Amino acid sequence: MKKYSFKSLGISTVAAGAILFAGGNAASADESAELGEQLLFEGKDHSHVAELNELLAEQDYLDTDVESTYTSETTEAVRSFQEDNNLLVDGLAGIQTIGAASELSKGDTGYLVEELQEKLASLGYYDYKVDGIFGPITEDAVASFQDEYDIEADSGVAGPQMYAQLYYSAEVAENGSSEGVEAPENVEEPVEEETASEDSEEAAEEETAAEEETVSEEEEAAEQAAAEEEAAAEAAAAEEEAEQAAAEEEAAAEAAAEEEAAEQAAAEEAAAAEEAAAEEEAEQAAAEEEAAAEEAVEEEEDVQSTSSEPEGETLNVEATAYTAFCNGCSGVTATGIDLRSNPNQKVIAVDPNVIPLGSTVHVEGYGTAVAGDTGGAIKGNKIDLFMPERSDAVNFGRQNLEVTIVDTP
C-alpha cells in the first residue's frame, strides 16, 4: 500500500458553493466490486460499508441504524469483533474480518467463498475447482477442518472461530501447506457463478447450474466427497438417464444429478445456459479482478506487517486547527463533507499538490482522517485540522506533527 505524509500550516476556510465540486469522497470504493474485495476503513463511504455495518448490528456490535459511512463507531465495532473472535485487531475490515462476520454456508457464492476455497485447498482440505460456490464439497471441507481442530461451531459453516484458526493459528501453520498462516487480505476478485441446491427437498427448484457436486438421492453420501467430476457419471447411472452422461462437462450435469428422472432433460439446457453466461462474465472480469486482488494482497500485507503504527512515507508538517463556525464559513468542505452535521468527522485541509484530496491519512495525535478540505493559507507542507469546538482549535495553536497517507483515491 502506498503511503505519503504531509506538513501543513495556516487556517483553512470551508467555503460554500464554489468549491463543492472540487473533490470526491475519499472513502468511495469501486462500485463494481463485491463485498470483501475492497479494504474498508474509517472514512470510506460505500454500500459495502452499509453491508458490514448491518453484519455488525446483527451481532450486537453496532446500533441497528445502519449507515454507509465507515465511522469511528464502525472502527470500534470492528476492533471489538476482532478481539472477541481472536482475529487480528486493527479496526480494518479485510477479507478475514468480513468473511468471519458473514458466516459463510452452503448456498453462498462470490469472492469470499472463492478465497475460503483457495485457503482450504492450500491446506489440503479442498481438492475441487475454486469456483466461488459454497456447495456440498466446500461444506464437507469446512466440516473436516472444524473436526480436525475441534472447532465447536455449526458444522460446515465458516464462522469466526474457523477464520481465527484458519488464518492465525500456529497449529494450522505447522500442519498446513508451505503458505503457512497468511496475512489477512483486503480485497478479492469476485467470480459470480450460479448455485444449485443439493438437498432433496430443493431438487425441484433447479435455480442455477453451477453446483460443485451433485449426486442422486439414491447414492450414498460418501460418493459425493470422493467423486467430484466423476460424480456426475455415477449419479447418471443411479438416475438411469442417458442425458446425464452427455452433459457431465456442463454445469447442468451437477444440477441434473439431484433432479428426478422426469426433470433431467429440461434441466440440462437451462443449467448449461446459466453456467455459460456466468463463465463468460467471469472471463470478462478476470483480468481486472486479478489485478485488484494482487494489489489488495500487497496492501493487506503492508498493513499487517506493522503493529499499530501506520506505515508509509512520513513527513513532518506544520499544523493548525479550525472549526466549521468561523466567519464566512458554510460548514461544508471542498469535497462536500458537512462538518456541522458531522461534528465528529475527522477531516483535515491540505494542499492538493502535496496530498491528494480524498486521501486517508494518519495524523500524529489526531488519528485517522480524510483529506477533505482546502484553504487559502494551506500551501505546501501545511495542514489544518478540523475540530468541533472553537476552544480546542484555539488551544491547539501551531504544532509540528508527522502525517502518513494510509490510502489515496
C-alpha positions as CSV (number, residue, x, y, z in Angstrom):
1,M,0.0,0.0,0.0
2,K,1.5,3.4,-0.9
3,K,1.5,5.9,1.9
4,Y,2.6,9.6,1.9
5,S,2.9,12.2,4.6
6,F,2.5,16.0,4.7
7,K,3.2,19.1,6.6
8,S,0.8,22.0,6.9
9,L,0.4,25.4,8.4
10,G,-2.4,28.0,8.3
11,I,-6.1,28.3,8.8
12,S,-8.4,26.6,6.2
13,T,-11.7,28.1,5.0
14,V,-14.7,25.8,4.5
15,A,-16.2,27.8,1.6
16,A,-19.7,27.0,0.3
17,G,-20.9,26.6,-3.2
18,A,-17.9,27.4,-5.4
19,I,-15.8,24.6,-4.2
20,L,-18.4,21.8,-3.7
21,F,-17.4,20.3,-7.0
22,A,-13.6,20.3,-6.3
23,G,-13.3,16.8,-4.8
24,G,-14.9,13.4,-4.1
25,N,-15.3,11.3,-1.1
26,A,-12.1,9.6,0.0
27,A,-13.9,6.6,1.1
28,S,-15.6,5.8,-2.2
29,A,-14.9,2.2,-3.4
30,D,-15.2,0.6,-6.8
31,E,-19.0,0.2,-7.3
32,S,-18.5,-2.9,-9.4
33,A,-16.6,-4.8,-6.6
34,E,-18.2,-7.4,-4.3
35,L,-18.3,-7.2,-0.6
36,G,-14.8,-8.1,0.7
37,E,-13.0,-7.2,-2.5
38,Q,-12.1,-3.7,-1.2
39,L,-10.4,-2.9,2.1
40,L,-12.9,-0.9,4.3
41,F,-11.6,1.5,6.8
42,E,-12.6,4.7,8.6
43,G,-13.7,7.5,6.3
44,K,-14.9,5.3,3.4
45,D,-18.5,5.8,2.2
46,H,-19.9,2.9,0.2
47,S,-22.7,0.4,0.1
48,H,-20.2,-2.3,1.2
49,V,-19.8,-0.3,4.5
50,A,-23.6,-0.5,4.9
51,E,-23.4,-4.2,4.5
52,L,-20.6,-4.5,7.0
53,N,-22.5,-2.3,9.5
54,E,-25.5,-4.5,9.1
55,L,-23.5,-7.6,9.8
56,L,-22.0,-6.0,12.9
57,A,-25.5,-4.8,14.0
58,E,-26.9,-8.3,13.7
59,Q,-24.2,-9.4,16.1
60,D,-24.9,-6.5,18.5
61,Y,-21.7,-4.7,17.8
62,L,-23.5,-1.6,16.4
63,D,-26.9,0.0,16.7
64,T,-29.4,-1.1,14.1
65,D,-29.4,2.4,12.4
66,V,-27.1,1.2,9.6
67,E,-25.1,3.9,7.6
68,S,-22.9,3.6,4.5
69,T,-20.0,5.6,6.1
70,Y,-17.2,3.9,7.9
71,T,-17.3,6.0,11.1
72,S,-15.2,5.8,14.2
73,E,-18.1,3.8,15.7
74,T,-17.6,1.3,12.9
75,T,-13.9,1.1,13.6
76,E,-14.5,0.4,17.3
77,A,-17.2,-2.2,16.5
78,V,-14.8,-3.9,14.1
79,R,-12.0,-3.9,16.7
80,S,-14.4,-5.4,19.3
81,F,-15.5,-8.1,16.9
82,Q,-11.9,-8.9,16.0
83,E,-10.8,-9.0,19.7
84,D,-13.8,-11.1,20.7
85,N,-13.1,-13.7,18.0
86,N,-9.3,-13.9,18.2
87,L,-8.7,-12.1,14.8
88,L,-6.0,-9.5,14.1
89,V,-7.2,-6.4,15.9
90,D,-6.6,-3.4,13.6
91,G,-10.0,-1.8,13.1
92,L,-9.8,-2.5,9.3
93,A,-12.3,-4.7,7.5
94,G,-10.5,-7.0,5.2
95,I,-11.3,-10.5,3.9
96,Q,-10.8,-12.3,7.2
97,T,-12.9,-9.9,9.2
98,I,-15.7,-9.7,6.7
99,G,-15.6,-13.4,6.0
100,A,-15.8,-14.2,9.7
101,A,-18.8,-11.9,10.2
102,S,-20.6,-13.3,7.1
103,E,-20.6,-16.9,8.5
104,L,-20.5,-18.5,5.1
105,S,-22.5,-21.6,4.5
106,K,-23.9,-23.8,1.7
107,G,-25.7,-21.7,-0.9
108,D,-23.4,-18.7,-0.6
109,T,-21.4,-17.6,-3.6
110,G,-18.8,-15.0,-4.6
111,Y,-15.4,-13.8,-3.8
112,L,-15.5,-14.6,-0.1
113,V,-16.3,-18.2,-0.9
114,E,-13.6,-18.3,-3.5
115,E,-11.0,-17.1,-1.1
116,L,-12.1,-19.7,1.5
117,Q,-11.8,-22.5,-1.1
118,E,-8.3,-21.4,-2.0
119,K,-7.2,-21.3,1.6
120,L,-8.7,-24.7,2.3
121,A,-7.2,-26.1,-0.9
122,S,-3.7,-24.8,0.2
123,L,-4.1,-26.8,3.5
124,G,-5.3,-30.0,1.7
125,Y,-8.9,-29.9,2.8
126,Y,-10.4,-29.0,-0.6
127,D,-9.4,-30.5,-3.9
128,Y,-12.1,-29.4,-6.2
129,K,-12.1,-26.4,-8.5
130,V,-12.1,-22.9,-7.0
131,D,-15.4,-21.5,-8.3
132,G,-16.8,-19.3,-5.6
133,I,-19.7,-21.6,-5.0
134,F,-20.4,-22.9,-1.4
135,G,-21.7,-26.4,-2.3
136,P,-21.6,-29.7,-0.6
137,I,-17.9,-30.3,-1.3
138,T,-17.0,-26.9,0.2
139,E,-19.3,-27.7,3.1
140,D,-17.5,-31.1,3.7
141,A,-14.1,-29.4,3.5
142,V,-15.2,-26.8,6.2
143,A,-16.6,-29.6,8.4
144,S,-13.4,-31.6,8.1
145,F,-11.3,-28.6,9.1
146,Q,-13.6,-28.0,12.1
147,D,-13.3,-31.6,13.2
148,E,-9.5,-31.6,12.8
149,Y,-9.1,-28.6,15.1
150,D,-12.1,-29.2,17.5
151,I,-13.9,-26.1,16.5
152,E,-17.2,-26.0,18.4
153,A,-19.5,-24.3,15.9
154,D,-22.2,-25.2,13.4
155,S,-20.7,-28.0,11.3
156,G,-20.0,-26.9,7.7
157,V,-20.4,-23.1,8.5
158,A,-17.3,-20.9,8.2
159,G,-17.7,-18.6,11.2
160,P,-15.4,-16.5,13.3
161,Q,-13.9,-19.5,15.2
162,M,-12.9,-21.1,11.9
163,Y,-11.4,-18.0,10.4
164,A,-9.3,-17.4,13.6
165,Q,-8.0,-20.9,13.4
166,L,-7.6,-20.9,9.6
167,Y,-5.5,-17.7,9.4
168,Y,-3.9,-17.1,12.7
169,S,-3.3,-20.5,14.3
170,A,0.3,-21.7,14.7
171,E,-1.0,-25.2,14.6
172,V,-2.5,-24.7,11.2
173,A,0.7,-23.1,10.1
174,E,2.6,-26.3,11.2
175,N,0.2,-28.8,9.7
176,G,-0.7,-26.8,6.5
177,S,1.0,-26.1,3.2
178,S,4.1,-24.0,2.6
179,E,1.8,-21.0,2.6
180,G,1.5,-21.2,6.4
181,V,-0.7,-18.6,8.1
182,E,-1.4,-15.9,5.6
183,A,-1.6,-12.2,6.3
184,P,-5.2,-11.0,6.0
185,E,-6.2,-10.0,2.6
186,N,-8.1,-6.7,1.9
187,V,-9.9,-7.3,-1.4
188,E,-10.8,-10.1,-3.6
189,E,-11.5,-11.0,-7.1
190,P,-15.2,-11.9,-7.3
191,V,-16.2,-14.6,-9.7
192,E,-20.0,-14.8,-9.9
193,E,-21.3,-18.3,-10.5
194,E,-24.7,-19.8,-10.0
195,T,-25.5,-22.2,-7.2
196,A,-27.7,-25.2,-7.4
197,S,-29.4,-26.8,-4.4
198,E,-28.1,-30.2,-3.4
199,D,-30.8,-31.1,-0.9
200,S,-33.5,-33.5,-2.0
201,E,-36.2,-31.1,-0.7
202,E,-34.9,-28.4,-3.1
203,A,-34.5,-30.8,-6.1
204,A,-37.5,-29.4,-8.0
205,E,-36.2,-25.8,-7.9
206,E,-33.2,-26.1,-10.3
207,E,-32.5,-22.3,-9.9
208,T,-28.8,-22.4,-11.1
209,A,-26.5,-24.7,-13.0
210,A,-23.2,-24.3,-11.2
211,E,-23.3,-26.8,-8.2
212,E,-19.9,-28.1,-7.1
213,E,-21.0,-31.7,-7.0
214,T,-24.4,-33.4,-7.0
215,V,-25.4,-36.9,-6.5
216,S,-28.6,-38.9,-6.9
217,E,-30.9,-39.2,-3.8
218,E,-30.3,-43.0,-4.1
219,E,-26.5,-42.8,-3.8
220,E,-24.6,-42.8,-0.5
221,A,-23.2,-39.6,0.9
222,A,-19.6,-40.9,0.7
223,E,-19.7,-40.9,-3.1
224,Q,-20.3,-37.1,-3.2
225,A,-17.0,-36.1,-1.4
226,A,-14.8,-38.5,-3.5
227,A,-16.4,-38.3,-6.9
228,E,-16.2,-34.6,-8.0
229,E,-16.2,-34.7,-11.8
230,E,-16.9,-38.4,-11.8
231,A,-19.8,-37.9,-9.5
232,A,-22.0,-36.8,-12.4
233,A,-21.4,-40.1,-14.2
234,E,-22.3,-42.1,-11.0
235,A,-25.4,-40.0,-10.5
236,A,-26.4,-40.6,-14.1
237,A,-26.2,-44.3,-13.7
238,A,-28.3,-44.2,-10.5
239,E,-30.9,-41.9,-12.2
240,E,-30.9,-44.2,-15.3
241,E,-30.9,-41.2,-17.6
242,A,-28.8,-41.3,-20.8
243,E,-28.8,-37.5,-21.0
244,Q,-26.6,-37.2,-17.8
245,A,-23.5,-38.7,-19.3
246,A,-23.6,-36.3,-22.3
247,A,-24.0,-33.3,-20.0
248,E,-21.3,-34.0,-17.4
249,E,-18.8,-31.4,-18.6
250,E,-21.6,-28.8,-18.5
251,A,-22.7,-27.3,-15.3
252,A,-26.1,-28.8,-15.9
253,A,-24.7,-32.2,-15.1
254,E,-24.1,-31.2,-11.5
255,A,-27.6,-29.8,-11.0
256,A,-29.3,-32.5,-13.0
257,A,-27.9,-35.3,-10.8
258,E,-30.3,-34.3,-8.0
259,E,-33.4,-34.0,-10.2
260,E,-36.0,-36.6,-10.7
261,A,-35.6,-38.6,-14.0
262,A,-38.6,-36.8,-15.5
263,E,-36.9,-33.3,-14.9
264,Q,-33.5,-34.3,-16.2
265,A,-33.7,-33.4,-19.9
266,A,-35.3,-30.0,-19.3
267,A,-32.9,-29.0,-16.5
268,E,-29.7,-29.7,-18.6
269,E,-30.4,-27.0,-21.2
270,A,-31.3,-24.3,-18.6
271,A,-28.3,-25.2,-16.4
272,A,-25.9,-25.1,-19.4
273,A,-27.1,-21.7,-20.5
274,E,-26.8,-20.2,-17.0
275,E,-23.3,-21.6,-16.5
276,A,-22.2,-20.4,-19.9
277,A,-23.4,-16.9,-19.1
278,A,-21.6,-17.0,-15.7
279,E,-18.4,-18.2,-17.3
280,E,-18.5,-15.5,-20.0
281,E,-19.0,-12.9,-17.4
282,A,-16.2,-14.3,-15.2
283,E,-13.8,-14.3,-18.2
284,Q,-14.5,-10.7,-19.0
285,A,-13.9,-9.6,-15.4
286,A,-11.0,-11.9,-14.7
287,A,-8.2,-9.5,-15.7
288,E,-9.5,-6.7,-13.6
289,E,-10.3,-8.9,-10.6
290,E,-6.8,-10.5,-10.7
291,A,-5.1,-7.1,-10.8
292,A,-7.3,-5.8,-7.9
293,A,-6.7,-8.9,-5.9
294,E,-2.9,-8.7,-6.3
295,E,-2.9,-5.1,-5.2
296,A,-5.2,-5.9,-2.3
297,V,-2.9,-8.7,-1.1
298,E,0.1,-6.3,-1.2
299,E,-1.8,-3.6,0.7
300,E,-3.0,-6.1,3.3
301,E,0.4,-7.5,3.8
302,D,1.8,-4.0,4.2
303,V,-0.9,-3.2,6.8
304,Q,-0.4,-6.4,8.7
305,S,3.4,-6.2,8.8
306,T,3.1,-3.3,11.3
307,S,1.8,-3.5,14.9
308,S,-0.2,-0.3,15.5
309,E,1.6,2.5,13.8
310,P,0.6,3.2,10.1
311,E,3.3,2.6,7.6
312,G,4.3,4.8,4.7
313,E,6.3,7.8,3.7
314,T,6.0,10.2,6.6
315,L,6.6,13.9,6.5
316,N,6.9,16.4,9.3
317,V,4.2,19.1,8.8
318,E,3.2,22.3,10.4
319,A,-0.4,22.1,11.6
320,T,-3.1,24.4,12.8
321,A,-6.8,23.8,13.6
322,Y,-10.1,25.3,12.5
323,T,-13.9,24.9,13.2
324,A,-17.0,24.9,10.9
325,F,-18.4,28.0,12.5
326,C,-15.9,30.6,11.5
327,N,-17.0,33.9,10.0
328,G,-17.9,33.4,6.3
329,C,-17.7,29.6,6.6
330,S,-20.5,27.4,5.3
331,G,-19.5,24.3,7.2
332,V,-19.2,22.3,4.0
333,T,-15.7,21.2,2.9
334,A,-14.1,21.3,-0.5
335,T,-15.1,17.7,-1.0
336,G,-18.7,18.2,0.2
337,I,-18.5,17.0,3.8
338,D,-21.0,18.8,6.0
339,L,-18.9,19.3,9.2
340,R,-21.8,21.0,11.1
341,S,-24.0,17.9,10.6
342,N,-21.0,15.6,11.2
343,P,-19.0,17.2,14.1
344,N,-17.2,14.0,14.9
345,Q,-15.8,13.6,11.3
346,K,-12.0,13.5,11.2
347,V,-11.1,15.9,8.4
348,I,-8.0,17.9,7.5
349,A,-7.4,20.7,5.0
350,V,-4.4,20.1,2.7
351,D,-2.6,21.5,-0.3
352,P,-3.8,19.1,-3.1
353,N,-0.4,19.4,-4.8
354,V,1.1,17.8,-1.8
355,I,-1.6,15.5,-0.6
356,P,-4.4,14.4,-3.0
357,L,-7.9,15.3,-1.9
358,G,-9.8,12.3,-0.8
359,S,-6.7,10.6,0.7
360,T,-6.9,8.7,4.0
361,V,-4.2,9.9,6.4
362,H,-3.0,9.3,9.9
363,V,-2.1,12.5,11.8
364,E,0.1,12.2,14.9
365,G,-2.1,12.9,18.0
366,Y,-5.3,13.4,15.9
367,G,-5.8,9.9,14.4
368,T,-7.1,8.7,11.1
369,A,-8.7,11.4,8.9
370,V,-9.8,12.3,5.4
371,A,-8.0,14.9,3.4
372,G,-11.3,16.5,2.5
373,D,-10.7,20.3,2.5
374,T,-8.5,23.1,1.2
375,G,-7.7,26.6,2.4
376,G,-6.2,29.7,1.1
377,A,-3.4,29.6,3.7
378,I,-2.8,25.9,3.2
379,K,0.1,25.7,0.8
380,G,3.0,23.3,0.7
381,N,3.6,21.1,3.8
382,K,0.8,22.6,5.8
383,I,-2.4,21.1,7.2
384,D,-5.4,22.4,9.1
385,L,-7.2,20.0,11.5
386,F,-11.0,20.3,11.9
387,M,-12.1,20.4,15.5
388,P,-15.8,20.6,16.6
389,E,-15.1,23.2,19.4
390,R,-13.5,26.6,18.7
391,S,-11.7,26.5,22.1
392,D,-10.0,23.3,21.1
393,A,-8.9,24.8,17.8
394,V,-7.5,27.9,19.6
395,N,-5.7,25.8,22.2
396,F,-4.2,23.6,19.5
397,G,-2.2,26.6,18.2
398,R,0.5,25.7,15.7
399,Q,2.4,22.4,16.0
400,N,4.9,20.3,14.1
401,L,3.5,16.9,13.5
402,E,4.0,13.7,11.5
403,V,1.4,12.8,8.8
404,T,1.2,9.5,7.0
405,I,-1.0,8.8,4.0
406,V,-2.8,5.5,4.5
407,D,-4.7,5.5,1.2
408,T,-5.2,7.7,-1.8
409,P,-8.1,7.8,-4.3
